[in-house]
Amino acid sequence: MTVEDGRATGVEATWSGPNGGTARVLVKAPQVVVACGALESPALLLRSGIGGPEVGKHLKLHPGGAINALYADEQQAWWGPPQAAYCDEFADTGDGYGFLIEAPAYGAALGAAIAPWDSGAAHKEQMATAGRSAGLVYFVRDRGGGQVTIDELGNSVQSYALDDPVDEANLHAARAACVRIQHAAGAEEITVGHRGGYLRWKRGEDLDAYLDSVRGVPAAQLPLFSAHQMGTCRLGSDRSASVADPWGQLHDTKGVWIGDGRAGNQPDGVDHGPRPPDGGGDAAVYSPSDSLVTRSFSSVGSRRSQKAMAWASTPTR
């Protein structure tokens, strides 16, 4: 982004053609909305030299995983709406942190990609039973966090250490809860993965002993994924603890706005639950757009501009 006297003047980029040719592109604009996601929005600000010392800090990931089970009858997880059922019993295990459990829909391609690999023959045999499998996924609201920086070429570099004791405890509790749900639902076999292989339980075996082995896997060895990334361009009135003001405009650069869910001061309640206006992912989109459109059209008294401001101020979900 280009800046003059503490105010945005536009965006500068390099265009790359299909034959290797390049060209400098300069777009002049008094307002610039940054909406590149939690991993690239801070990188853009860092490359531009704006945003202040909090840019890229407080990375939250909602770390999650999956527990798969095999049933005696057909499950056909690829039918029906995705994530139509979830459990929020453990959404707050203490101090507002916890985890959600969901029942996702998935097709053959995803099932093949995440199926345990022992050998080609074993994988083929497992895919033949895919219709009887059902998975549960869990997402933890992380208290710990990471950071986004850039390398010497300006590329985004992420670091995240899973070493917060609350997060570790919730991850282990989430895996155990998924196992118990699968067991109670009548699963014939349950598979829990880790970096060293897989732990398998079959109906008739000691469930408590199996759970002990599941809990014994160190957090650093868990096969996890990130469903949502957030927090690296926080909003707030305190310039020393945030990147932008409560409306989304950078503290140090007028005309640059954070326009996506990277602005939350704390990670949202895990996944698709209601998000409050004081820090939720969707609210972080509505508030900057409301302020930006209002300020942009404030000097225009036309009926069209009034309608635009009214539309931007009305969340529609």
Buried (B, 14 or more C-beta within 10 A) or exposed (E): BBBEEEEBBBBEEEEEEEEEEEEEEEEEEEBBBBBBBBBBBBBBBBBBEBBBEBBBBBBBBBBBBBBBBBBEEEBEBBEEEEEEEBBBEBBEBEEEBBBBBBBBBBEEEBBEEBBEEEEEEEBEEBBEEBBBBBBBBBBBBBBBBBBBBBEEEEEBEBEBEBEBEBBBBBBBBBBBBBBBBBBEEEBBBBBBBBEEEEBBBEEEEEBEEBBEEBEEBEBEEBEBEBBBBBBBBBBBEEBEEBBBBBBBBBBBBBBBBBBBBBBBBBBBBBBEBEBEEEBBBBBBBBBBBBBBBBBBBEEEEEEEBEEBBEEBBEEEE
